[in-house]
Amino acid sequence: MQRVYLDNAATTMVLPEVVEAMKPYFLEYYGNPSSLHSYARDAYKGLDEARKTVASALNCKSEEIIFTGGGSEGDNTVLRGIAYSYRKKGKHIITSAVEHHAVLHTLQAMEREGIAEVTYLPVDEYGRVSAEQVEAAIRPDTVLVSIMYANNEVGTIMPIGKIGAVCRAKGVIFHTDAVQAVGHIPVDVAKDNIDILTLAAHKFHGPKGVGAIYIKKGVRLPAFILGGGQERNKRAGTENVAGIVGMATALHHQIEHMEENTKKMLFLRDKLMRGIAESIPDVKLNGHPSERLPNNVNYSIRYIEGESILLMLDLNGIAASSGSACTSGSLDPSHVLLSMGLTHEVAHGSLRLTLSEFTTEQEIDYVLEVLPPIIQRLREMSPLYKKGE
Ligand SMILES: *Cc1c(COP(=O)(O)O)cnc(C)c1O
């Protein structure tokens, strides 16, 4: 049976050239970068070059990059660290209702602990907050604004440049969870006035369990793992050298090929969206029609549950997602779709298909052949559909 992977917002295949670039760091340059011998120097060199590559991809300085263990670690660390460093100024944090749970659950925990007071900005029907909303919410005791670059469920891209400009003018630190954006669309921390950014390698064809934080020089992030003093004394622990080299290799590749890959994915994405809209009645596109990631397709399919669509697609070899990977394990409807004004019922029937540069037209045609009859069969079994509501 044919297998089609359309869950690239959850994680991606590691590029073969990334695996190749990592290999010598397991087999030859396996020294501890902090040691004083040639094995260490080889490892240190890989680390140093990777830092330069990541910095140049974001348009910042190498010293402003801290390697981490991925997106969740970055988000947790930034939110708690900035709240702590700037606690004398206040404890008010502004975020959006559609953030990843790595942000939302951390902020909710901080509220329970009494160390943060959080404003969750509502979003429009496309899942966007505006710079005006952010500006209106800023108070004298606001220490941080944290707004994601692009949404992992519906692919909507936030007006990051405008939000950054507002925060800079008001003197408030601006963090963006750019896990879905980096390696997919151009990101420039200087141009967009971003003070802190988190990214994760496995969302752009790098290895899992490795990521980075960009932190603008002068912004005070406390040490978050204590020990050997690695990563400028902020995150101790022997570096994941192979993983970091893999991340830099993947990011470099993604940026080199961004234009052609984007063009290719837009063509296939639009074909998929057109195909769904034309062959399945009662569907609604979720997310912004134009300000969205080039690889994201998300539809609400009325009268049926997203989970049952996923099961049927999986039986046909197609890997997709409903809501986010983290919430689709439970039966709670997506907080993102609910925030965008969808009813519980409509939010339940969501289907996310996320493409990569490896997605082919033949695969999209296969999905468009398999999906409509699946929906038809599921609807015929659905009591909601029979009632014709
Ligand atoms: C995947 C994701 C994360 C979490 O990253 P991990 O590397 O899996 O910890 C955080 N934010 C967004 C927007 C994501 O898509």
The ligand as an SDF file (V2000), in Angstrom:
LIG
                    3D

 15 15  0  0  0  0  0  0  0  0999 V2000
    6.4280   21.6700   17.8430 C   0  0  0  0  0  0  0  0  0  0  0  0
    6.2130   22.9960   18.4580 C   0  0  0  0  0  0  0  0  0  0  0  0
    6.7280   23.3010   19.7320 C   0  0  0  0  0  0  0  0  0  0  0  0
    7.4340   22.2860   20.5800 C   0  0  0  0  0  0  0  0  0  0  0  0
    8.6720   21.9380   20.0540 O   0  0  0  0  0  0  0  0  0  0  0  0
    9.4130   20.5910   20.5470 P   0  0  0  0  0  0  0  0  0  0  0  0
   10.7300   20.6410   19.8610 O   0  0  0  0  0  0  0  0  0  0  0  0
    8.5630   19.4540   20.0930 O   0  0  0  0  0  0  0  0  0  0  0  0
    9.5330   20.6710   22.0190 O   0  0  0  0  0  0  0  0  0  0  0  0
    6.5260   24.5730   20.2250 C   0  0  0  0  0  0  0  0  0  0  0  0
    5.8790   25.5040   19.5130 N   0  0  0  0  0  0  0  0  0  0  0  0
    5.3630   25.2550   18.2990 C   0  0  0  0  0  0  0  0  0  0  0  0
    4.6810   26.3400   17.5480 C   0  0  0  0  0  0  0  0  0  0  0  0
    5.5250   24.0020   17.7220 C   0  0  0  0  0  0  0  0  0  0  0  0
    5.0030   23.7430   16.5210 O   0  0  0  0  0  0  0  0  0  0  0  0
  1  2  1  0
  2  3  1  0
  2 14  2  0
  3  4  1  0
  3 10  2  0
  4  5  1  0
  5  6  1  0
  6  7  2  0
  6  8  1  0
  6  9  1  0
 10 11  1  0
 11 12  2  0
 12 13  1  0
 12 14  1  0
 14 15  1  0
M  END
$$$$
